[in-house]
């Protein structure tokens, strides 16, 4: 269908201050979105509190407001500019939370502002822990045993039923803020109390801990007509239990058998369709490395850090396409900016390897805990592209500014050789230096160029043994 003809002016929400989990990726996305809207002849109003961004340049939007990212400031801008629509999903968790608050307090209805892209109902289903769990169960997608609680006592009571350790996941937070893994009642009370206070709706999810499983991500796209595609698959080298923002990530997936890949890909498409998300979406799975058992971890109904990685890895302009989809276009109506011949409904394929390694700031914050968990700690990352995993890994290592050129490092305190990477548990989670040794072991196990060596287990999964 063509774009909505009743929209002439759009307000775009930025992501606000640079914080852990929300930085240049959203400037990248917001800039793409503003340019896409201006291509359609729309008047673009931008509000962001961070002047050190590309999106706040006077050439990116027609009207730029450098104001605090809070309800009073945004309400004043809406009252003055009277936009026809609001685009919230380019501003990370900050933009999404503010959009929901504006919807809930009646500001959008009062000024006749339409929420573009994903609807409030879909955002609630994806971000609200209980709503998300109910939605997954309704379509037969497995979730880890869990319960949404609103008090510390309820968290302790449920954990006593399922046993320790458990993962605490607050609702409507960024980068795992306020969450963590609790191994006993003392840590559970501390993490739950912090998570409840930081959650916008004062709720946390108490979840059975499945640390050690593989963590797989899919970046997917859907339009208002229900067309869905997968843009990129990504595999976290670090297991479940380490936040994906702190994990070493490789695209495309390297160790999945075809049956596993197709199983998770189909699940990702079913999930974005059930949530009725319009635009880009990041779906995270946990996969048992010893079986076909998997579970849905969470969904980000917005542009995320992984969206920027997937976009740069494949060349598919996720934020630009998501902005056009929000205006009413379907994927088959949006030209492919890379090929110039096809449309955005074609799934990109890559014949190279892309690897991301986070940059952890422990050299600057010497007293901070160096143990990695479900709350993100990285303050930057490097990305490398090569025609093999090893080549991308070496490029990324040299870009980390660790004064090393390879993985053969005598100074590393190596993990026991008998412990494979996916068996490492959170209590001995590796930091930046330690886990590079694990990656070295993984790289040594690969005999190529080509693909990862197919193990006996993978042959059995494919029915070839």
Buried (B, 14 or more C-beta within 10 A) or exposed (E): EEBBEEBEBBBBBBBBBBBBBBBBBBBBBBBBBBBBBBEBEBBBBBBBBBEEBEBBEEEBBBBBBEBEBEEEBBBEBBEEBEBBBBBBBBBBBBBBBBBBBBBEEEBBEEBEBBBBBBBBEBBBBBBBBBBBBEBBEEEEBEBBEBBBBEBBEBBBEBBEEBEBBBBBBBBBBBBBBBBBBBBEEEBBBBBBBBBBEBBBBBBBBBBBBBBBBBBBBBBBBBBBBEBBBBBBBBBBBBBBBBBBBBBBBBBBBBBBBEEBBEBBBEBBBBBBBBBBBBBBBBBBBBBBBEEEEBBBBBBBBBBBBBBBBBBBBBEBBBBBBBBBBBBBBBBEBBEBBBEEEEBBBBBBEBEEBBBBBBBBBBEEEEEEEBBBBBBBBBBBBBBBBBEBBBBBBBBBBBBBEBEBEEBEBEEBEBBEEEEBBBEBBBEEBBBBBBBBBBBBBBBEEBEEEEEBEBEEEBEEBEEEE
